[in-house]
Amino acid sequence: MTFPLATLASAPPVGSRRARINAVAFDLACIAGSAVLGGLLAFTWLFLRTSAGAVDAGRGDSALALAIAMAGVPAWYGLAALDVATAGATPGQRRAGLRVEGGPVARLARFAMSPAALPAWLWLSVMAMLTSLYPIQLLFASLAAAAVGLALTSTVLVATGHRGLHERITATRLVRA
């Protein structure tokens, strides 16, 4: 019987603080880029459908434009989660020469709790606020608040040279690839 923490103790050296921060910054830049791209696609759709603003957009066109605009963030997270589960790294971590050591489920849990996941939790909160179901709004607002607290705590720990809280909870470790 092997223990996850015993396996992690024999892991290669942990990635540098600078590499970790660069990986998160790259991931956040990709998320922002996907959100901007979704907004540009939605703008282009409405621009073309309204004859350059000469006529009002129809209800269906507006709904489709909103769906396109809001699809960028979850699309990036879906692809990144697939990368984390299969390859063990987000695009930013791969670019920085890092990978997450641990099983696929632990890696996905770490990804869901990492500082790079903060925009996803905030996006889910905003989507929940658009519903009229108060329990769902409360649930996602609570999850987003917990994610903000966890992300800030992890960021402080990483900035001071320690393992992040999301790594401690999931028994994973970010190592050089």
N, C-alpha and C positions, 0 to 999 in steps of 0.2 A: 504494500500500500504506500503510495507516495502522497505527500502533502504539498499543496500548491506553494506555500511559503518556502518550503525546503527547496523546491525546484527553482523558485525565484532567487534564492540566495546564491545559486551557482550560475546565475545569468551573466552575460557579458556586461561590461560597464554601462551604467545608465547614461543616456544621452545628455549632453551639456545643457545648461540652463538656456543659453542663447539659442541652441537648436530647437529646444522645446518651445520657446517663445516665438521664434520665427515660424515654426510649424503652425501654431495657433493663429498667428497673424496672417499667414498665407491662406489658411482655411477661412478665416473671417473675410478676407478680401475676395475669395471665391464666392462666398455666400452673398456678399454685397454685389458682386458682379452678376450673379444669377438673378438677384432681385431687380437690378437695373435693366438687365436684358429682358426680363418679363415685363417690366414697365414700358420699355421701348417697343416691344412686340404689341402690347395692348394699345399703345398710342398709335402705332402704325395701322393697326386694324381699324380703330375708330376713325383715324384720319382718312383712310381709303373708303370706308363705308359711309362716311358723311360728306363725301365730295369736298374734302379739305375744309370741313366745318361749315359748309353752306347749308346743310340740313341737320336737324336734330338726329341723334343716334336713336335707333329703335331699342326697345326693351331687351330683345334677344341679343343685339349687338353689344349693349352695355354689360349684360350678364356674362357674355363670352369674354369681353375685354377684361372684366374683373377676374374671371377665372384664370385667364392667361397671366395677368399681372401677379396674381397670388400664387402661381404654380412654381415660380423659380426657387424659392426657399425649400419647400418640401422635396422638389426634384433633386436638388443638390444633396440634401440629407439622405435621401433614399440611395443615391449612387455612392455616397461616402460610407453609409452603413454597410452596403454590399462589399465595398473595398475593405472595410474594417473586419468584417466577418470572414472574408476569403483570404485576403493578403495580410491582414494584421496592421494596417496603417491607413490613415486618412491621406488625401492627396498632399496636404502640407507636411505630414510626417514622412511620407515617402520622399518628398522633395528635399527634406532636411536630413535624409539618411537614417531615419528612425523607424522602429516598428514596435508594436505592443506585444509583449509576451504574455500568454495566457490562452485559455480556450476561447472558441468563437463567442459563446454566450457571455463570458466575462469581458471580452473585448468590446462587445456591443453595449454591455451595461456601463463600462468605463466611458465609452463614446457618448452615451446618453447623459452621463453626469459630468462630462468634461466642460471646461470653459467655452470651447467651440460650439457646444450644443445650446448655449444660452439663447441665441437668436431663434432656434427652433421652438424652445419652450415659450418664448415671448410671442412667436407667430401663432402657436397653438392657443395661447391665452386670447389673443386678438380674435382668432376665428371663433373661439368659444363665446366671446362677448357678442359676436354677431348673432348668436342663437338666442332664442327667448327662453331657454331652459336654465333656470337659476342654479340647480345643482351642478350642471356641467360647467357653467361659468365659474362657480366656486371651486370646483375640482381643479380646473386648469389654471386658475389664478393661484391656487395654493401650490400646485406643482411648479409653476413659474417662479413663485417666491422662494420655494425650496431650492430650485435650480440656481437662482441668483445668489442665494447664500452659499451654496456649495461651490459655485464657480468662483466667487470672490475669495472664499477660504482657500480653495485650491490654488488660485493665482498667487495669493500671499505666500503659501507654503512653497510653491515652485520658485517664486522670486527670491526667497530666502535660502534656496538650495536644498529644500527637502522634497520628498515625494508628495504629490498632490493627494488631497483627501479622496478624490475619485479613484486614485490608484490603490489607496489603502483599503477602501471599502470593497473593491472588486478583486483584490489580490492579484493585480496585474502590475506590469512594470514596463516603462518605456525605455527601450534599449537601442543601441546602435544597430542598424540593419546589417 
